[in-house]
């Protein structure tokens, strides 16, 4: 299960001043307490600002330096027992230099067994790393 963690940390800005900022991370652990421990290990003296269960079900590729994460929404359409068409949304993360590369990587990923799903959208996230 993925958890999204927001940490309040002291960082030096471009003027050389220390500023308090909130950084976003994602972690793949089984328990809420493990997510908190992973967050606290990231920075000495940080404050865990928020931990939430993520709707992300998969991370498509490895995180690369200086490339952000994009969240892709996939839609699976199926027919329920009553014959009604239903949609289920799935969210995945993909690391890419821009939205064009994210789209290309998601299209390649979907060709590997997700052909029945539709790519509904891709947005840039504030998540800076997987911890």
Secondary structure by P-SEA (a helix, b strand, c coil): cbbbbbbbbbbbccccbbbbbbbbbbbbcccaaaaaaaaaaaccccccccccccccccccccccccbbbbbbbbbbbbbccccbbbbbbbbbbbbcccaaaaaaaaaaaaacccccccccbbbbbcccccc
